[in-house]
C-alpha cells in the first residue's frame, strides 16, 4: 500500500503543471472567447434593431467620432410624418477643402430631413453628389456671391418646378428642418418672398432666440451631432408641448409689413454680377 502510493503520487504531481494547467487555460480561453462573441452578437442585434451604423462615413480621421447617421432614421421619419409637408430643397455651399471636414456631416445629420439636398462647390465630388457651379479657382470666400448666385441658378433650372421653397445654407450651418417647415406653413410658396435674419453671435442668453429657432451658423461637426442628440434622442420626462401651426399670412399682409417701395431695387438676382447691398 505504501509502496503503491509513493509510486503514483510523483506521477500525478509531474503531470499536473503540464496537463491540468493546459486544460484550465484552454477552458479559460474558450470562456473568454465565447463571452466576447456573445457580447458582439448582442451588440450587432441591438444595432440592427435600432438602425445604428457604427462605421465611419469616411476614411478621414476627422470623421471617426461622427458617424452614426442611421441612428436618426426612425426619428426623422416620425418628424417628416408630423411636420408640415412643404417641399424644401436645401442648397448647401461647400468647397473642396471642406467636403469631408463639414459637408459630409451636414449630409449625415440635418440634411437628411430636406426634401432634396444639393451641395454646390467649385469642384464635383461624386460621393456626396457635390455639383460644380463655378470655376475650379473661383470657390474662395471672396467669391461667395458668385457661388450663391450660380447655385441658385442651378437648382432653379434643375428643380424649380419640383419644390416649394429653396434654402441656402453654408456647410457649417445646422438647420432644424421641422421648425423651418413650421414657419413656412404660414406662407403660400407662390409668393415672391425670401426670408432671412441677422445672426446673433455674441451675448447669447435664454431670451436670445425663438423657441422655434431654425438655423445655427459656425457649427463644428461635433456640435452638429450634439444637436442631433439633444433634439431627436434626449427626452425630458413628463415634458409635453402644445403644438399649433401659425396662422396663414396673405401676400397683402406681407406688403403691408414690408412696403414695396422698400424693395424697389429688387431685380433678377441671377443677373447681378455683384452682391446687392440688401441681400
MOFENNOR-V745354 format. One record per pair of residues at least 4 apart in sequence whose C-alpha atoms are under 6 Angstrom apart, sorted by the first residue. I is the first residue (numbers start at 1). J is the second residue. If there is no record, write none. Layout:
BEGIN
I,J
I,J
END
This chain:
BEGIN
5,9
15,19
16,20
17,21
25,29
30,34
47,51
47,52
51,70
51,71
52,70
52,71
53,68
53,70
54,68
56,64
56,67
57,67
69,108
72,76
79,83
83,178
84,181
87,115
87,163
87,164
88,114
88,115
88,163
88,165
88,166
89,115
89,116
89,166
90,117
90,167
91,118
91,119
91,167
91,168
92,119
92,168
92,169
92,170
92,171
93,119
93,120
93,170
93,171
94,121
94,171
95,121
98,102
99,103
100,104
102,171
103,171
106,110
106,111
107,111
119,130
120,130
120,131
120,132
121,132
122,132
122,134
122,135
122,136
122,139
123,132
123,136
124,130
124,131
124,132
125,129
125,130
133,150
134,138
139,143
144,148
145,275
146,150
147,151
149,270
152,156
155,159
156,160
164,189
172,218
172,219
173,216
173,217
173,219
174,215
174,216
175,214
175,215
176,214
179,212
179,214
180,214
181,185
186,246
186,247
186,248
186,249
187,249
204,208
227,231
228,232
229,233
229,234
230,234
254,258
255,259
END
